[in-house]
Amino acid sequence: MRSSLKVLDRLEETRHRKLKLPLEGYRLDLDWNSILVSLIFSGVGFVYFSYGKKQSHFVMMLCGLSLMFYSYFVDSILWAIGIGVALSVAPFFRWPSQK
């Protein structure tokens, strides 16, 4: 009985040891405003991507993908809003390759 408890204790220790991540030096700055902006523009990006895929509109698909993923690389809320608005408006400009 005792040996099985020791084995279970060792398994528990190794499981916890493997789950520990070296998080020293990493700082995760979460702001509700940036989360909200990211969520809004990612939702718009998903709609753009779905519509662009359905209509075979390459620029709309590309802007949709960009809107879904750019917020992972931008720290400033003002830059995030500016880039999001620019990418949201970009598919509605007349591009030279479109007729």
C-alpha positions as CSV (number, residue, x, y, z in Angstrom):
1,M,0.0,0.0,0.0
2,R,2.8,2.4,1.0
3,S,4.8,1.7,-2.2
4,S,1.8,2.5,-4.4
5,L,1.4,5.8,-2.5
6,K,5.0,6.6,-3.1
7,V,4.7,5.9,-6.8
8,L,1.6,8.1,-7.0
9,D,3.4,10.9,-5.1
10,R,6.4,10.7,-7.5
11,L,4.0,10.8,-10.4
12,E,2.3,13.9,-8.9
13,E,5.7,15.6,-8.4
14,T,6.9,14.9,-11.9
15,R,3.6,16.1,-13.4
16,H,3.9,19.4,-11.4
17,R,7.5,19.7,-12.3
18,K,6.8,19.4,-16.0
19,L,4.1,22.1,-15.9
20,K,6.3,24.7,-14.4
21,L,7.2,27.3,-17.0
22,P,10.2,29.7,-16.8
23,L,8.3,32.9,-16.7
24,E,11.0,35.1,-15.2
25,G,11.6,38.1,-17.3
26,Y,8.3,37.8,-19.2
27,R,5.7,40.5,-18.6
28,L,2.2,40.2,-19.8
29,D,0.5,43.5,-19.9
30,L,-3.2,43.1,-20.3
31,D,-5.4,46.2,-20.6
32,W,-9.2,45.9,-21.0
33,N,-9.1,48.6,-23.7
34,S,-6.6,46.8,-25.8
35,I,-8.5,43.5,-25.3
36,L,-11.7,45.2,-26.4
37,V,-10.1,46.8,-29.5
38,S,-8.4,43.5,-30.4
39,L,-11.7,41.7,-30.1
40,I,-13.7,44.2,-32.2
41,F,-11.1,44.3,-35.0
42,S,-10.6,40.6,-35.0
43,G,-14.4,40.1,-35.4
44,V,-14.4,42.5,-38.3
45,G,-11.5,40.6,-39.8
46,F,-13.3,37.3,-39.5
47,V,-16.3,38.8,-41.3
48,Y,-14.0,40.3,-44.0
49,F,-12.2,37.0,-44.5
50,S,-15.4,35.0,-44.7
51,Y,-17.0,37.4,-47.2
52,G,-13.7,37.7,-49.3
53,K,-13.4,33.9,-49.4
54,K,-17.0,33.5,-50.5
55,Q,-16.8,36.2,-53.2
56,S,-13.2,35.4,-54.2
57,H,-12.1,38.9,-53.3
58,F,-8.3,38.5,-52.5
59,V,-7.9,42.0,-51.0
60,M,-10.8,41.5,-48.6
61,M,-9.4,38.1,-47.5
62,L,-5.9,39.6,-47.0
63,C,-7.3,42.5,-44.9
64,G,-9.4,40.1,-42.9
65,L,-6.4,37.9,-42.0
66,S,-4.4,41.0,-41.2
67,L,-7.2,42.3,-38.9
68,M,-7.4,39.0,-37.1
69,F,-3.7,38.8,-36.3
70,Y,-2.1,42.2,-36.3
71,S,-3.1,42.9,-32.6
72,Y,-0.7,40.2,-31.4
73,F,2.2,42.4,-32.6
74,V,1.1,45.9,-31.6
75,D,1.4,47.2,-28.0
76,S,0.0,50.7,-28.2
77,I,-3.7,51.1,-28.2
78,L,-3.5,54.2,-30.5
79,W,-1.5,52.2,-33.0
80,A,-3.9,49.3,-32.7
81,I,-6.9,51.6,-33.5
82,G,-5.1,53.3,-36.3
83,I,-4.0,50.1,-38.0
84,G,-7.4,48.6,-37.5
85,V,-9.2,51.5,-39.1
86,A,-6.7,51.5,-42.0
87,L,-7.1,47.8,-42.6
88,S,-10.9,48.0,-42.3
89,V,-11.2,50.8,-44.9
90,A,-8.5,49.3,-47.3
91,P,-10.8,46.8,-49.1
92,F,-13.1,49.6,-50.2
93,F,-10.5,51.6,-52.2
94,R,-10.3,51.0,-55.9
95,W,-7.2,48.9,-56.5
96,P,-5.6,49.1,-60.0
97,S,-6.0,45.3,-60.6
98,Q,-9.8,45.4,-59.9
99,K,-12.3,46.3,-62.6
